[in-house]
Amino acid sequence: MTTLVTGATGNTGRHVVAELLRRGERVRALTRDPAAAKLPSGVELATGTHTAPETLGPALDGITRLHITVTAGLAEVGEELVRRAVDAGVRRITVVWGGAVGPVEQAVADSGVEWTRLEPQEFMSNTLTWVDSIRAEGVVREPYDFPSALVHEADIGAVAAAALLEDGHAGQAYNLTGPESLTLQERLAILSKAIDRDIAFDRISHQQAIDRLLARGVSQADADYVIGWYAAPPTEAATVDDTVPRVLGRPALTFAQWAAEHADRFRSSAPAPVGTAR
């Protein structure tokens, strides 16, 4: 049996691919540009995007399991994607939600096949948005400092693989968090230690944060949603959940582990020693 992974080169999708391969499964990875995919050997590459389900006939051929990551533009075509997948023979679906139960998530739940919804609150990979300012200035500029039980993307991938391959997960909505709730400044302290450089926190206004996203090409609606979430995060975002260790039989990965894995991405060519950053 073969699993099709959409969003296969994204922050979570590549971990789903890697975990399925580690477990000896056949994987087909959907990507817009196979030549640039940089996925492990052994994965079958399929050209396409899940936001154009009418083009996915070849990608869905012979597929019995499907992993979906809800991304921008998918809500409008999600029902068609799920319908085509089920018609093609998919009998088990996992979906990483987009932050709420929207049209895609509901279509999966109504699909008539086994499904599991993964509900990560905040990804540790969100920290990568700080790379440029940390490398250039040793500073992070954000409007809010709140506790968050961030989850490692590898844990999301591992839970997805378990739900795709094992019985007992059908119809479940899994809230996914890391093993600890950390404020922004606590995260910066951990990251500072990992890269051996002090990182300062510079608080900006709510509107400045929105304007920054707009300047990057983010829509007004998406910018309002993202910064609004940071202004008033749900209780679940700060509350450690035991789903990851229950499903995987091991502790959830820590932010310190994530920071050590990605430390080189935050280091400038000549990092300032600890104690000299503003």
WOGI-V147028 format. One record per helix or strand of 2 or more residues. SS is the DSSP state (@ for helix, = for strand). FROM is the first residue (numbers start at 1). TO is the last residue. If there is no record, write none. Layout:
SS;FROM;TO  SS;FROM;TO
//
This chain:
=;2;5  @;13;22  =;26;31  @;34;36  =;44;47  @;53;55  @;57;60  =;63;69  @;78;88  =;92;96  @;103;109  =;114;120  @;124;137  =;139;142  @;153;165  =;172;176  @;184;195  =;200;203  @;206;215  @;220;231  @;235;238  @;243;248  @;255;266
//
